[in-house]
Amino acid sequence: MTAATNALGRELQLVHAAQWLYAINAEPFVPGEGDPYARLVRGFESGENGTDDAGGTLASIAERGPVWRSRLDTWVVTGPAALRELSAGAEPAVSAAVPQAEAWLPDPERQRTTGLARDLARRGGTRAVGRLAGSLREQAGQAAARLGPGPVDLVADFAEPLTAAGYAAVLDVPEERRAAFAADLAAAAPAVDALLCPQTLDTTRRLAAGVRGLRELFAGRAQAEADLLLAVAGARAAADLLGDALRRLLDRPREWALLRSDPAHAARLVEEVLHQRPPWRACPLVALATAEVAGTRIEAGDSLTAITTAAAVPGGPSGIAGPTGTAAADGASRTAGGTVPPGTAGISRTAGATVPAGAAGAAGTGAAGGVGTAETTHTGRVAGTGGAGEPGAVTVLGEATRTNGVPTPLPVAACATLLPAARALAEHALVALAARFPLLRPDGEPVRTRRAPLTRRLVRLPARLGEEETR
């Protein structure tokens, strides 16, 4: 173990210790049980009663107001109005809040550039993914065919392997490199959560090796930076989206039957899961410009975290309500393009993919509770026009489209470019699995990893698949 690794380990331990210290100890002159933001980012909270409120932590964060300063020296920004102001004025960019063993995010200033936006659109935009529909459908069918009736772990045996195969197709990984690509993806799985929550030293070392392997794979490519971002964060979003959709279906046999009879239901289901459980519940940012947000002055260079604090209305598609009590009907408009002013919240369907609009928007988080936990070791302002034939405007690290007033399914639109491939892969996977197995039912408690405050990553989803129909 090198001196540099030792130093990094000590630094990560200190950051995580501060998160625990401030989470537990009450703040001077503020009633309560400590800093709720610290409780959230330490990554040991779990939902209760079928909610995704991290044991009441999200509610406590919202109660502090739309903008407040955490004892961890970051501005916490919540609520649609404050996030719109942040987007319009502070020009937030995604930025790691804790030390990184191997950086994979583009530099914040680089996130402003149109070149990165065009590369992301070319590699992970809706048209690029549309051209791969046949390949993704084939990969999903093969993944389902490898499963047999009986007990199965839908994460380890289905979602993760399919994600690796699907993104190998999206990112043009040569056949002889695909096994190494899958191994690097698995090693880099905690990378998104590591932006806010220090991982164990062993996990951090594996994570760094995985990112290095992916960077070496893409070295020399014209869109190497975009490919790395899509591999690290996009594949994670895809696996999590598919896992959460399957988690939902375990408790809804009628919806599984509907999916078997109507494959088009997969798109509706995936859209609902995106609204209720956005891929990132919190997003670490840095302000690139000085702005006033909810009456608070944010200086250029300040650290911020945009947090989703809304909760989904129980019962599914009726709507999503936030702390203010507002609700929006489920479903989104489908457009062939269009633009949206920076900071406008909403989503739309463009060429078959949900795309959040605005540089920072609030989202509803939803029900998928009743899960266990386990310790495992295993941005953007509107910057220019779309690239490579992409319709409408393109935001840095995201695609912007016309809105219809529905809350965005991501804390910030910086993550929007992750969605087209993630959505397509999840839809094909659900259709293929439902076509092969008439029955899907739970076979134990789902398990989510600890130290995953952004993704709430499923690491185990035990299920039992029914016999194939033979008639």
Secondary structure, 3 states (H helix, E strand, C coil): CCHHHHHHHHHHHHHHHHHHHHHHCCCCCCCCCCCHHHHHHCCCCCCCCCCCCHHHHHHHHHHCCCEEECCCCCEEEECHHHHHHHHHHHCEEECCCCCCCCCCCCCCCHHHCHHHHHHHHHHHCHHHHHHCHHHHHHHHHHHHHCCCCEEEECHHHHHHHHHHHHHHHHCCCCHHHHHHHHHHHHHCCCCCHHHCCCCCHHHHHHHHHHHHHHHHHHCCCCCHHHHHHHHHHHHHHHHHHHHHHHHHHHCCHHHHHHHHHCCCHHHHHHHHHHHHCCCCCEEEEEECCCEEECCEEECCCCEEEEECCEEECCCCCCCEECCCCCEECCCCCEECCCCCCCCCCCEEEECCEEEECCCCCCCEECCCCCCEEECCCCCCCEEEECCCCCCCEEECCEECCCCCCCCCCCCCHHHHHHHHHHHHHHHHHHHHHHHHCCCEEECCCCEEECCCCCCCCEEECEEEECCCCCC
